[in-house]
Amino acid sequence: MTVARGQAVVIGGGFAGLLAARALSDSMRTVTVLERAPWFEPRQRRHGAPQAHHPHGLLERGAAALEALFPGFRAEIRARGAAEFDFGQATRILFPAGWAPAVPVGVQHLACSRTLMEDVLRTRVNALAQVELADGVAEGLLWSGNRVVGVRDRQGRSFAADLVVDASGRTSRLPQWLVQAGLPPPPAKCVFAGLSYVTRAYEGSFDPGWHMSAEVTYAPSVRQGGLVQRVEGNRVLVTLIGADGVRPPHDKKGFIRYASMLSTPHLREAIGTCTPVGGPYRYGGLDNRWNGFHKVRHWPEGLIALGDAVAALNPIYGHGLTVSALEALALRTMLARRPAPGFAHHFQRTAADVIRVPWLLATLSDAAWRHDLQPPSTRLANWALRQVLGRVPENPDLYRRVVLVQNLLAHPLTLTIPLRPRAASSTAIPGHTRSH
């Protein structure tokens, strides 16, 4: 049976699952999205999504992919309060060598809460005639020979499918399900980051002239950082970051004390200007993990995976949402070609192609937390990256290239092109002095 025009089941109703449902809706007769948490009311956080409390941003390439899947998405989310801005002009990034130049770079960034983004997407997906949203926890796969033919849930219900899509995120049980079916475990790559977030929401009229500011952690020595982001509803998200196992405090006094220890003044300004809304929320245990499904021989028909179920990246680099969007767009394109036998394995190889550069960008930096365990080639590449980032404050052209690479709009090798002559610049942000 051809995959197209049949039934599909998506495991997980978060960001990746909603995008998968949209991609499937053009080719499948019915699409059932199975979500473990009860479907949330509009403008409410989805239960079971701890990352919803923390800042999110959508890279320009990811926003373009969403626009292709959901025409008018950018205009709609801006109308509901999201901010879209030039990343270089409206962000303030403090590297160990100094502030990045506050100059236009021609790369747009979309900032809003995770709740708003998922609410817009869920409303769009829920309006699709082919899609049904169902409450349930996937407990295992249904098999017919070496083909997956559906999903069973914890309540004992069976959902028949011509195609099952695992979009269940970092907690995916797909590797175990494959082993239970007699397949070899997928090879997994793991790169330590030891990242923890603690975020507290604030409310107030806070307009410092930028939308986002961050003091970055920096392997192998800078383990403390922070981020402040303005989002819709006159709210400001203040986030403490700890890397290499550092755990920022999530009590109220400790939160303020940690923020005051950072070099950037921007977190302290937001805390001093705005009123807290609720308490701090922690999200931790965030490393890089890539399940090598594309390397599994005799990959079963009728089964694919995407999003964090395939590769969960250190979220500090901001690639996760964009990777999911690019994978969903690729899925829609592949389904439109009337897929033949081998479609599922072909998709996993395509997803691996999407993941390779984001994985390189995340793990090249994070590998330095355990540099003694890395081969000489990785240590050399990490040293070269540190040299590049050390020159960013005095080189607007180099900073623009870094932003293009980080936004997946240019290959990392563009960072090796000789620089233009250095322009006179200052590493200080106007109106602020760097505090220690």
N, C-alpha and C positions, 0 to 999 in steps of 0.2 A: 504493500500500500504506500502510495506517495504521502509524504508528510503534509503537504498543502491540502486544504479543504477538509481537514479532519478536526479532531478535538485536541486541545492542549490544556495542560495543567501547569500553573506556575506556583512553585513553592516559595512563599514569601511575598508580602505586600508592601515592602518598603520601596525605596527609590528604585533599585534595580528591578524589582518585581513589577512595578508599575510600568517602567519603560519596556520590559520584556512583553508585558501584556499588550501594550500599544503596538509593538513591532509585530506581534503574532496576529493582531486583529485584522490586518490586511489580507492574510492568507488562510486563516483558520476559521472553521465554521463556528466553533465555540471556544472560549478561553475562560478557564476557571482559575481565579487567583486565591490560593489558600494561605491565609494569614493567621499566625498563632495568637496574636493579640486581637481583642474585639476591635472592630473598625471604629475609629475615633470620630467624634463629631467634628464638623467644620471648625477650623482654627484651634483644635485641641491637639496636644502632643499624642502621638501614637504610643500606646503602652508597649513595652518591650524594645524601645529604641532609646537606649541611654544616651546615645550621641546627640539626640534632639535638643538637649540643653546647651549644647556647645556651638561655637561659631561655625558657619559654613560659608563657602564661597564657590561660585561656579566659574571655571576658567572660560575664556572666550571660545575655545574650541568646543568645550562641552555645551555652552549655551547655543552655539550654532547647530550642534547635533540635536539638541532638544527642540530647537526651532524647526528643524526638518521633520521631526516626529510629531510635533504639536505646533502647527503654524499659528503665529500670534502669541506664542508663549511669553516671549520677552516683554511685549507690550502689556500683556495681562498681569504679569508678576510685578512690573513697574507700577502699574495702576493700583496695585494693592500694597504699595509701600516699599518694594525692593529698590535698592540703589544700583545703578549701573554707571561705571565711571572708568576713566583712564587709570590703569593700575599704577603707573609711575607718578602721576600727578596727584592722586587722591589717597595714596598710602604712604606711610612712613615706616621704613624698615631699618632697624639698627643692627648692623653686623658688628662683630668684634672690632673691625678696623674703623668703624664709624657709620654715619648715616648714609643710606643710599641717596643719590641725587633725587630731589623732588621735582622731576621733569616729566613732561608727557613722553610716553613710549609707544603710543598707538595701539595698545592692547587693552581691551575692555574687560572689566571684572564685574560680576553680578553678586551682590551681597544681600542676604536676607536670612531669616531663621530657617532651620530645617523644617519646622512645622508649616510655614507658609509654602515652601517649595513643594512638600508632599501634598499639602491640601490642594494646591492648584493642579498637580498631576493627577491626584485621585479623583477630583471632580471631572477632569477631562476623560480619564479612563472609564469612570463609572457611567459616563454618557454614551459609551460605545455599545452598540446593540449586541455585539458578539461576546462581551466580557461580563462575567458574573463574579462578584466578590463573595467569598465564603470564609466563615470562621472555622479554624481547625488547625491542628498540629500534625504535620506529616510524620509518620512513624516508620515508613519504609516504602520500598518500591514494589510494584507488581511486575512479574516477569512472565514472558512466554518464550522459552528457549533462551537465546542470547539477546532478546529484545525487551526493552522496558515498555510496558503497556498500561501503566497507570501508577497511582499512589494510593496507599492506605493511610488513614489518619488514626489518631489515638483513640477515637471513639469507635473504631472498627469499620468505618465507612470506606468504600472503595470508589476512587475516581478514575474511570477509564480514560486513556489518552493515547493519541498517536504520537504525541511529543510531550515529554515532561521537561520543564525548565527549572533547575535549582537556582533560585535567587535568594537563598536564605541567609546569606551574609557570612560573617566570621565564624558563626557557630554551626555552619553546615556539617551535617553528618554524612554527606555523600561518600567520602573516602571509606568510612566504616560500612556503608551499605554495599559498596562495590566489593569489599573484601568478603562480606557475608554471602555474596552471590558467587564467590569462587574466583573473582578476578584479583590480580595482583594489586597491592596498594599503590596508588599513584605516587611517583617520586615527589617529595616536597622540599622546597628551598625555604629556609628560615634565616632571617638576618635580624639580629637583636637591635632593638631601639630603646626598650625600657621606658617608653613614654607614658606619662600620666598628665591628664588635664584636670583642673578644677575651675569651674565657671560659675560666676554669679551674675544675674541680670540686674540691671539698674534702669531707672526711668528718669527722664528730665530733659530740659532744653540744653543739650550739649552739642555745640556746633563749632569745633575747633578748626574747621577748614579742611579736614580730611575725613575719610570714612573708615579707615582701618589703620592701625599701627601695631607693629610687632617688634619685639626684641627676640632674636632667634637663638635657639640652642645651637651648639656648634661643636661637633665631635672633633677631637677627643676630650676637650677640656671645659666647654661652657655648658653646664648641665641645667641651668635655670633660665627661664625666659617667660615671656608673657605676650598677650595679645588683647587688644581692645577693638571692638567692631560695632559700629552703629548699624542697627537694623530697623525694620518697620515698627510703627507704633510708638515712636519716640523712645525706643529702648536702646540700651547699650549693653553689650555682652563683654564682661571683663574676665579674661582667662589667664590662669597661672599655668605654666608649663614646666614639667620636670622630665629630664631625659636621663638615660643610663641608670634607671632605678630610683632616681630622686622622686619623691612623692610630695607634691605641694600640699600644705595643710588645707583641710576643708572646714575648719571651725572659723567663725567670723573674725576673731582677733588675729588668728594665725594667717588668714587670708590677707588682711590689710598689712600685716608685718612682712609677708613674703613680697607683696607688691612694692613695698617701700624699699626693699633691698635691691630692686632692679635698677639698671642705669637709666632706662627710659622714664621720663616724667609723665608719660601719657596715661598710664594706668592709674597713677595717683590722682591725676587731674580728673579723670572720669569718676573715680570713687568719691573724691571730694566735692564734685559738682552735682552728682545725681543721687537719687534715693534708691536704696536696694529694694528689689522685688523678690521675696523668697530668699532661701538660703543657698549656699554654695553646693554644687553638684560635681562629683568626681567621676572620671572615666579613665580607666587605666588598663594595663596589660597589653599595650599596643605595640606590637612588633610587626615585621614584614613576613608574610607567609604566602608562598605560591604553590598551590597544588598542581602538579604537572599532569593534568588530565590529558593534554595533547600528546603525551608520551606513552599513554596506556595502549598497549597492543590489543587488538580485538575490542576496541571501545564499543559498547552496546549501541545499537540503533534505538531511536526513540528517546534519547536522553542527552541533554546538554546542560551546561552550567555557565553562569556569568556573574559579574560583579565580584563582591568580596568572597563569594563561595569559591571562586577560582584564585584570585589574588587579593589579599588584604594588605594594603600598604599603610605605612606610617601616615596618619592623616595630617600631620603638620605640613606636608608638602602639597596638600590640596588636590590630589589627582583622582581620588576614589570616585567622585560623582562623574567626572568627565570620562573615565575609563568605562563606567557602566553605560553611559550614554552612547559612546562610540561602539561598544559591543552590541547594544540594542539596534543601532542603526545598521550595523553589519548584518545582524540577524534578519532584519526586514528585507535588506537587499538580497540576501541569499535565498530566502523563502520565495521571493518574487521570481526566481529563476527556475521554479518547478524542481525542487531538490530531488536528487537520485539517491540510491543506496550509498551509504558512506557519508551522508550529509552531516550526521552528528559529529563524527570525528573531524570532518572538514571544518565545522564551526569551531571546535576546540582549538584547532591549529590557527584559525583566524583570530580567535580571542587571544591566543598567545602572542600573535603579532602586535595586537593592540597594547598588550601589557609590557612588552619588552623595554621600551624607552622609559615609561614611568617607573618600572622596577629598577632600572639602572640608576635613574636620578635619585630615588629614595635610598637604595641600598649602598650606592657608592659613598654617600655621606655617612649613613648609619654604620657601615662596616668599621669606621674608625673608632667606634666605642669599644670594639674588640680587635684592635689593629694587630695585636700579637698573634691572633689566630688566622689572619688573612695572608694570602700569598703575596710575594713581593710586587706582582703586577697591580694588585688592588691597592696596596699601600702607596705605590707610585702614583696611580690615578687619583687617589684621595689627596695626596700632597699637591698635585697639579690643580685640583679643584680648589683647595685652600688658597693657592697662589692667585687664582682668578678672582675669588670672592674678596681677597684682601685688597684688590685694586679697584673694586666697585665704587667706593666713595668718591674717588677722584676721576672716574671715567664714566660719564653719562652714556657714551656709546656702548661700553661694555655692559653697563647695567641694563640697557635696552635689550642686548643680546641674551643676558641672563633671564630676563622676564619672558622673552620669546621662547626660550628653551623650556623654562618652567611651565609655560602655558601650552607646551606641546605643539608650538607653531614653528619651531626650528629645531634642527638636529643638534645634539650636544657638540658636535665637531665645529659648529660655527663659533664656539668660544675660543677656538684656536686661531682664528683669522687675526692677522696683525691689527692692532688698534690704531685709530686716528691719533694725532698728537693730543696730548692731554690738555683739556680746557681748564682754566682756573676755576676752582670750585671750593666749597667749604664742606666739611663733613658734619657741620652742625645744622640743625633745623632752625630756620629763622624764628626768633622769639623764645628760644630755649637754649639753655646751656646743659651740657651733659653732666649729670650728677653720678656720684659713685657711692 
